[in-house]
Amino acid sequence: MSWAQWAAVGATGVVITICLVVYTAIGDALSFDTESIEPDAWGDRPASVDGIHNILVLGTDERAGDDASYNEANGIRPDVLMIASIDVDNGGATMVNLPRDLLVDLPACEGNDEYAGSEGGQDQLNHAMRYGGLDCQGNAVESVTGVHLDHMVSIDFAGFEDMVDSVGGVEMCVPEPIDDPKAHLQLEAGEQRLDGSEALGLARSRDSTDHGSDLGRIENQQRLIGAILREVQSGEILTKPENLRNFLDSVTDSMVTDQGFTLDVMMELAVAMREVDLANMHMVTVPVEDHPADPNKVVFQEPAAQDLLGALAAGEALPDSDGSDEGGEDSGSGDGGSDSEGGGEAEPGDVSLQVLNNTGRNGLATEVETLLNAEGFTVTGTGNPQERAPDATTVYHGPGQEAEAELVASALTSAATEEVPELEGDLELVMGGADWGPVVGLDSSGGSDLDELGSTTADDEVVCE
């Protein structure tokens, strides 16, 4: 390939996520650290979706040099947690940020010579990495979001700073003067070019945000990601071999991936996405609200968070050019799902059903009962299947109940419908372990409307007036 062709591929890699540029023409001359993860040991995993590659991108608080002792005292934790869901077929991606202060039920994490492990339970999401490295952090994110993770990549403070410097800094609008000693950041108001140290300070600063919170900091981080992507795509980084080498070196020197995320895999993924547009790179934060007992922590805001994560798990969170969600011909529904009107004449209030759990996951039927009730369905009972126990999630219905069954299926990530001649009255939703995914709701767009959630794109630029 010529350097112009590599530049095109390189641009796509950067657009996917900043860390996906490491594969290019330099090839084996670059190296990065890998960490062993064992997803097979995570238990029942969410189903993967053809054409969708979900990558967990972590920005860690690892220090170097004189500050290295911080790592030993506090462990290495991600300040940034982002699921980059790459849609190869539709040429775009949705990047969903998860606040580091999010309180969740962490799964148990087995310790080893390097990590202490954990029994699990309610804890801050980013603490999982301290207990068990990438393996436990990936398990935690997959467990609480229901999104199948294909790969993981992390980059530390030094790597982010070097990366910004390698592109010559980034143009940013700073609406108000910033003086944040905790982030070692002092900036005048106005349009200006930030160097690596200043960009890192802005990415880490809480006090400079409207409410001094992690959510405000995430907004700054999303703006910085967009600024870096625009800088890389518009400048000389991808057209001059020396500049490209320096940029790649800045990334790989401070990067750790899972053992399966090889240069070849990155190459294949980036080539498949080589025509991606910055306007098709969507960034959004999962909906959260203050924890009722601790205003310094947050919890998922339901049902909005479940709607977004369910759509992401199903590969349906990327809006198309007219504002509706992509997701195939039957967006937002299972295999037997209904149309956007919601199953012909059927309405949720017309449907009563039993929820039966065939996944082996304790308590799931009760969880799903709550979600379906919130959608307007009437759940008349929960339990385990006695007569019908399919591997794949199935909505069973009697004669003349096709519309009602399809309406239920349309509220699920994946579900088939099947008529049972002798079945009368309530429908039966039997959740199978092979393909069970979250309830995604009956929004006519097929899940969550990213615009309503404050989504931005890498093409959006804040300009100082």
KOLTORVEX-773578 format. One record per residue (C-alpha): y negated, x negated, z negated; chain. Coordinates in pm, whole numbers, plus 50000, padded with zeros to 5 digits. Each point is the difference from the previous one (the first is absolute). Example, Ala and Ser with C-alpha at 12.3 -4.5 7.8 and 13.67 -1.06 7.14 Angstrom:
// residues 2
ATOM       Y       X       Z   unit
ATOM   50450   48770   49220      A
ATOM   49656   49863   50066      A
This chain:
// residues 465
ATOM       Y       X       Z   unit
ATOM   50000   50000   50000      A
ATOM   49645   49888   50070      A
ATOM   49744   49963   49718      A
ATOM   49832   50316   50127      A
ATOM   50329   50188   49957      A
ATOM   50051   49851   49657      A
ATOM   49648   50109   49914      A
ATOM   50084   50358   50094      A
ATOM   50316   49993   49792      A
ATOM   49817   49824   49717      A
ATOM   49730   50265   49995      A
ATOM   50263   50265   49961      A
ATOM   50166   49813   49717      A
ATOM   49674   49976   49810      A
ATOM   49929   50366   50063      A
ATOM   50337   50100   49856      A
ATOM   49914   49823   49676      A
ATOM   49827   49674   49936      A
ATOM   50323   49833   49907      A
ATOM   50186   50080   50321      A
ATOM   49845   49726   50214      A
ATOM   50227   49722   49885      A
ATOM   50251   50024   50282      A
ATOM   49792   49871   50296      A
ATOM   50027   49706   50239      A
ATOM   50006   49747   49722      A
ATOM   50341   50143   49903      A
ATOM   50210   49768   49789      A
ATOM   49702   49777   49924      A
ATOM   49900   50258   49741      A
ATOM   50197   50077   49688      A
ATOM   49963   50230   49704      A
ATOM   50189   50070   49682      A
ATOM   50257   50276   49977      A
ATOM   50141   50181   49701      A
ATOM   50339   50164   49980      A
ATOM   50000   50376   49963      A
ATOM   50307   50226   49977      A
ATOM   49908   50353   50117      A
ATOM   50366   50103   49992      A
ATOM   49983   49971   49622      A
ATOM   49707   50243   49976      A
ATOM   50228   50304   50002      A
ATOM   49955   50301   50227      A
ATOM   49723   49905   50241      A
ATOM   49771   50221   50211      A
ATOM   50106   50034   50360      A
ATOM   49840   49775   50260      A
ATOM   49835   50152   50308      A
ATOM   50064   49875   50354      A
ATOM   49696   49822   50143      A
ATOM   49827   49969   49661      A
ATOM   49975   49666   49816      A
ATOM   49873   50023   49643      A
ATOM   49877   49672   49855      A
ATOM   49885   49961   49640      A
ATOM   49697   49768   50002      A
ATOM   49905   49849   49665      A
ATOM   49690   49803   49904      A
ATOM   50097   49814   49683      A
ATOM   49783   49863   49721      A
ATOM   50177   49663   50007      A
ATOM   49763   49715   49911      A
ATOM   50019   49635   50100      A
ATOM   49860   49671   49873      A
ATOM   49820   50019   49666      A
ATOM   50077   50372   49970      A
ATOM   50377   49967   50051      A
ATOM   50067   50046   49627      A
ATOM   49891   50365   50042      A
ATOM   50319   50066   50198      A
ATOM   50224   49876   49719      A
ATOM   49818   50203   49735      A
ATOM   49970   50328   50191      A
ATOM   50253   49985   50280      A
ATOM   49916   50052   50367      A
ATOM   49899   50357   50080      A
ATOM   49864   50161   50318      A
ATOM   49636   50106   49991      A
ATOM   50054   50163   50340      A
ATOM   50298   50221   50087      A
ATOM   50002   50146   50348      A
ATOM   50270   50159   50214      A
ATOM   49934   49917   50365      A
ATOM   50190   50262   50199      A
ATOM   50021   49874   50357      A
ATOM   50073   50257   50269      A
ATOM   50135   49803   50294      A
ATOM   50052   50303   50224      A
ATOM   49646   50134   49959      A
ATOM   49820   49665   49980      A
ATOM   49824   50008   49665      A
ATOM   50039   49975   49625      A
ATOM   49910   50174   49678      A
ATOM   49925   49777   49702      A
ATOM   50027   50178   49665      A
ATOM   49859   49828   49692      A
ATOM   50161   50057   49661      A
ATOM   49766   49931   49704      A
ATOM   50122   49719   49776      A
ATOM   49910   50213   49694      A
ATOM   50236   50280   50109      A
ATOM   50232   50107   49718      A
ATOM   50348   50089   50123      A
ATOM   50361   50007   49884      A
ATOM   50125   49655   50094      A
ATOM   50370   49958   50075      A
ATOM   50201   49751   49795      A
ATOM   49973   49640   50115      A
ATOM   50271   49743   49941      A
ATOM   49881   49664   49869      A
ATOM   50105   49651   50106      A
ATOM   49915   49637   49932      A
ATOM   49644   50052   50124      A
ATOM   49918   50355   49890      A
ATOM   50055   50189   49674      A
ATOM   50092   50331   50159      A
ATOM   49918   50346   49865      A
ATOM   50176   50317   49885      A
ATOM   49752   50206   50199      A
ATOM   49801   50301   49882      A
ATOM   49633   50091   50026      A
ATOM   49792   49697   50080      A
ATOM   49732   49874   50234      A
ATOM   50127   49972   50358      A
ATOM   49903   49638   50056      A
ATOM   50182   49884   49683      A
ATOM   50332   50024   50184      A
ATOM   49932   49667   50172      A
ATOM   49950   49828   49667      A
ATOM   50339   50126   49883      A
ATOM   50199   49907   50309      A
ATOM   49800   49861   50291      A
ATOM   49996   50151   50349      A
ATOM   50339   50162   49951      A
ATOM   49893   50214   49705      A
ATOM   49656   50073   50145      A
ATOM   50155   50124   50323      A
ATOM   50251   50213   49812      A
ATOM   49721   50151   49790      A
ATOM   49778   50088   50297      A
ATOM   50289   50147   50198      A
ATOM   50120   50198   49699      A
ATOM   49666   50162   49912      A
ATOM   49881   50066   50356      A
ATOM   50322   50102   50175      A
ATOM   49902   49773   50293      A
ATOM   50272   49773   50141      A
ATOM   49879   49639   49999      A
ATOM   50119   49773   50279      A
ATOM   49827   49679   49893      A
ATOM   49764   49851   49743      A
ATOM   49728   49734   50021      A
ATOM   49760   49865   49739      A
ATOM   49696   49774   50020      A
ATOM   49809   49851   49707      A
ATOM   49629   49951   49918      A
ATOM   49981   49659   50168      A
ATOM   50162   50130   50318      A
ATOM   49751   50286   50032      A
ATOM   49704   49769   49943      A
ATOM   50126   49742   50251      A
ATOM   50071   50271   50254      A
ATOM   49641   50127   49990      A
ATOM   49865   49646   50028      A
ATOM   50229   49929   50296      A
ATOM   49833   50278   50203      A
ATOM   49652   49878   49907      A
ATOM   49934   50270   49744      A
ATOM   49957   50376   50047      A
ATOM   49698   50218   50067      A
ATOM   49953   50259   49727      A
ATOM   49736   50246   49891      A
ATOM   49927   49970   49627      A
ATOM   49811   50324   49917      A
ATOM   49879   49889   49656      A
ATOM   49955   49658   49836      A
ATOM   50315   49884   49818      A
ATOM   50011   49791   49685      A
ATOM   50355   49999   49864      A
ATOM   50075   49696   49779      A
ATOM   50363   50109   49953      A
ATOM   50060   49972   50375      A
ATOM   49773   49693   50032      A
ATOM   49795   50196   50250      A
ATOM   49626   50018   50059      A
ATOM   49871   50149   50325      A
ATOM   49668   50129   50129      A
ATOM   49985   50342   50162      A
ATOM   50017   50023   50377      A
ATOM   50201   49892   50302      A
ATOM   50147   49653   49950      A
ATOM   50290   49770   50079      A
ATOM   50231   49943   49703      A
ATOM   50201   49683   49965      A
ATOM   50350   49994   49854      A
ATOM   49888   49968   49638      A
ATOM   49753   50286   50031      A
ATOM   50248   50223   50182      A
ATOM   50262   49936   49730      A
ATOM   49742   50083   49733      A
ATOM   49917   50328   50174      A
ATOM   50370   50086   50034      A
ATOM   50050   49942   49627      A
ATOM   49675   50146   49867      A
ATOM   50013   50319   49794      A
ATOM   49652   49990   49845      A
ATOM   49833   50010   50342      A
ATOM   50162   50334   50087      A
ATOM   49854   50343   49925      A
ATOM   50229   50074   49707      A
ATOM   50120   49649   49912      A
ATOM   50354   50098   50090      A
ATOM   50296   49874   50198      A
ATOM   49945   50284   50249      A
ATOM   49656   49866   50089      A
ATOM   50145   49654   50034      A
ATOM   50261   50134   50243      A
ATOM   49720   50138   50218      A
ATOM   49847   49651   50015      A
ATOM   50339   49851   50084      A
ATOM   50049   50246   50286      A
ATOM   49655   49914   50137      A
ATOM   50083   49630   49979      A
ATOM   50330   50047   50183      A
ATOM   49815   50181   50279      A
ATOM   49736   49726   50013      A
ATOM   50262   49724   50025      A
ATOM   50187   50183   50274      A
ATOM   49680   50053   50199      A
ATOM   49908   49633   49956      A
ATOM   50338   49880   50119      A
ATOM   50009   50232   50298      A
ATOM   49644   49937   50117      A
ATOM   49965   49627   49936      A
ATOM   50163   49682   50127      A
ATOM   50288   49994   49754      A
ATOM   50253   50125   50252      A
ATOM   49871   49814   50305      A
ATOM   49989   49642   49868      A
ATOM   50326   49837   49885      A
ATOM   49830   49795   49727      A
ATOM   49828   50303   49850      A
ATOM   50320   50202   50015      A
ATOM   50194   49723   49829      A
ATOM   49744   49979   49720      A
ATOM   50013   50376   49950      A
ATOM   50378   50009   49992      A
ATOM   50012   49706   49760      A
ATOM   49764   50183   49765      A
ATOM   50238   50296   49988      A
ATOM   50338   49830   49982      A
ATOM   49906   49743   49737      A
ATOM   49957   50275   49741      A
ATOM   50251   50256   50122      A
ATOM   50338   50112   49866      A
ATOM   50229   50246   50180      A
ATOM   50344   50147   49952      A
ATOM   50277   49789   50150      A
ATOM   50047   50237   50292      A
ATOM   49639   49998   50118      A
ATOM   50042   49704   50233      A
ATOM   49771   49868   50274      A
ATOM   50227   50160   50257      A
ATOM   49970   50341   49834      A
ATOM   49620   49967   49982      A
ATOM   49990   49893   50365      A
ATOM   50205   50297   50113      A
ATOM   49787   50242   49799      A
ATOM   49669   49858   50121      A
ATOM   50102   49994   50365      A
ATOM   50103   50366   49974      A
ATOM   49650   50078   49866      A
ATOM   49797   49776   50231      A
ATOM   49777   50278   50134      A
ATOM   49898   50145   49665      A
ATOM   49639   50105   49955      A
ATOM   49796   49937   49686      A
ATOM   49905   50368   49999      A
ATOM   50369   50080   49959      A
ATOM   50027   49793   49680      A
ATOM   49950   50255   49721      A
ATOM   49938   49904   49636      A
ATOM   50022   50251   49716      A
ATOM   50055   49999   49623      A
ATOM   50269   50223   49854      A
ATOM   49836   50291   49811      A
ATOM   49985   49934   49624      A
ATOM   49828   50136   49692      A
ATOM   49925   49868   49652      A
ATOM   50293   49977   49763      A
ATOM   49953   50278   49739      A
ATOM   50053   49759   49709      A
ATOM   49833   49686   50141      A
ATOM   49693   50020   50227      A
ATOM   50054   49635   50097      A
ATOM   50326   50092   50175      A
ATOM   50078   50243   50281      A
ATOM   50293   50221   50102      A
ATOM   50091   50165   50330      A
ATOM   49790   50305   50083      A
ATOM   50244   50268   50103      A
ATOM   50077   50152   50238      A
ATOM   49766   49787   50215      A
ATOM   50175   49672   49917      A
ATOM   50341   50145   50077      A
ATOM   49871   50142   50328      A
ATOM   49874   49660   50113      A
ATOM   50303   49801   49883      A
ATOM   50240   50257   50141      A
ATOM   49829   49980   50338      A
ATOM   50007   49620   49980      A
ATOM   50370   50004   49915      A
ATOM   50064   50220   50302      A
ATOM   49791   49780   50232      A
ATOM   49740   50275   50051      A
ATOM   49684   49866   49835      A
ATOM   49830   49864   50313      A
ATOM   49746   50240   50156      A
ATOM   49981   50013   50378      A
ATOM   49683   50003   50206      A
ATOM   49932   50369   49945      A
ATOM   50031   49970   49622      A
ATOM   50345   50146   49953      A
ATOM   50290   49799   49865      A
ATOM   50254   49819   50213      A
ATOM   50363   50050   49917      A
ATOM   50188   50106   50309      A
ATOM   50042   50341   50149      A
ATOM   50072   50161   49666      A
ATOM   49734   49835   49783      A
ATOM   50032   50072   49633      A
ATOM   50333   50176   50013      A
ATOM   50363   49918   49958      A
ATOM   50264   50013   50269      A
ATOM   49993   50378   49990      A
ATOM   49634   50033   49909      A
ATOM   49768   50275   50114      A
ATOM   49686   49986   50209      A
ATOM   49653   49934   49857      A
ATOM   49963   50368   49922      A
ATOM   50276   49963   49740      A
ATOM   50319   50151   50136      A
ATOM   49880   50297   50203      A
ATOM   49921   50298   49779      A
ATOM   50143   49849   49680      A
ATOM   49771   49902   49715      A
ATOM   50094   49796   49689      A
ATOM   49958   50305   49781      A
ATOM   50272   50175   50201      A
ATOM   50257   49730   49926      A
ATOM   50223   49969   49696      A
ATOM   50253   49721   49978      A
ATOM   50225   49794   49779      A
ATOM   49949   49621   49985      A
ATOM   50326   49807   49974      A
ATOM   50019   49625   49947      A
ATOM   50266   49804   50189      A
ATOM   49822   49662   49983      A
ATOM   50131   49869   49666      A
ATOM   49642   49957   49875      A
ATOM   49965   50170   49662      A
ATOM   49723   50255   49959      A
ATOM   49907   50014   50369      A
ATOM   50065   50373   50036      A
ATOM   49749   50078   49726      A
ATOM   49740   49772   50159      A
ATOM   50045   50166   50338      A
ATOM   49986   50346   49838      A
ATOM   49651   49919   49871      A
ATOM   49881   49877   50339      A
ATOM   50141   50297   50190      A
ATOM   49852   50245   49751      A
ATOM   49664   49831   50057      A
ATOM   50042   50072   50372      A
ATOM   50048   50370   49924      A
ATOM   50380   50025   50025      A
ATOM   50204   50174   49730      A
ATOM   50274   49780   49857      A
ATOM   50254   50221   49828      A
ATOM   50231   49728   49870      A
ATOM   50090   49630   50003      A
ATOM   50321   49804   49956      A
ATOM   50273   49822   50192      A
ATOM   50177   50138   50307      A
ATOM   50330   50179   49951      A
ATOM   50100   50115   50349      A
ATOM   49789   49800   50247      A
ATOM   49932   49630   49936      A
ATOM   49867   49840   50321      A
ATOM   49905   49633   50030      A
ATOM   49680   50098   50184      A
ATOM   49741   50233   49846      A
ATOM   50067   50355   50124      A
ATOM   49841   50341   49953      A
ATOM   50274   50264   50013      A
ATOM   49906   50359   50088      A
ATOM   50158   50331   50077      A
ATOM   49968   50203   50324      A
ATOM   49642   50091   50088      A
ATOM   49847   49735   49769      A
ATOM   49937   49732   50263      A
ATOM   49621   50010   49961      A
ATOM   50018   49969   49622      A
ATOM   50242   49706   50020      A
ATOM   49786   49821   50256      A
ATOM   49695   50049   49780      A
ATOM   50177   49828   49710      A
ATOM   50116   49720   50231      A
ATOM   49645   49952   50124      A
ATOM   49890   49916   49644      A
ATOM   50252   49716   49977      A
ATOM   49997   49649   50143      A
ATOM   50334   50058   50169      A
ATOM   50227   50304   49996      A
ATOM   50233   50196   50225      A
ATOM   50061   50374   49987      A
ATOM   50338   50170   50023      A
ATOM   50103   50364   50003      A
ATOM   50276   50115   49763      A
ATOM   50114   50353   50102      A
ATOM   50114   50097   49650      A
ATOM   49684   49872   49823      A
ATOM   49775   50280   49875      A
ATOM   49674   49999   49811      A
ATOM   49864   49661   49893      A
ATOM   50003   49703   50232      A
ATOM   50170   49680   49883      A
ATOM   49825   49666   50030      A
ATOM   50262   49727   49949      A
ATOM   49840   49656   49978      A
ATOM   50219   49729   50149      A
ATOM   49998   49635   49899      A
ATOM   50010   49861   50354      A
ATOM   49660   50125   50112      A
ATOM   49821   50153   49705      A
ATOM   49624   49950   50008      A
ATOM   49708   50152   49811      A
ATOM   49849   50345   50041      A
ATOM   49708   49952   50237      A
ATOM   49844   50344   49987      A
ATOM   49914   50256   50265      A
ATOM   49668   49863   50124      A
ATOM   49977   50093   50370      A
ATOM   49909   49641   50091      A
ATOM   50343   49889   49887      A
ATOM   49919   49851   49662      A
ATOM   49675   49856   49874      A
ATOM   49665   50005   50180      A
ATOM   49885   49639   49973      A
ATOM   49637   50092   50069      A
ATOM   49997   50233   49700      A
ATOM   50131   49712   49786      A
ATOM   49709   49774   50094      A
ATOM   50189   49795   50258      A
ATOM   49816   49722   50184      A
ATOM   50107   49785   50291      A
ATOM   49974   49628   50066      A
ATOM   49743   50089   50267      A
ATOM   49763   50166   49751      A
ATOM   49710   49779   49900      A
ATOM   49743   50068   49727      A
ATOM   49658   49902   50134      A
ATOM   49704   49945   49771      A
ATOM   49704   50216   50097      A
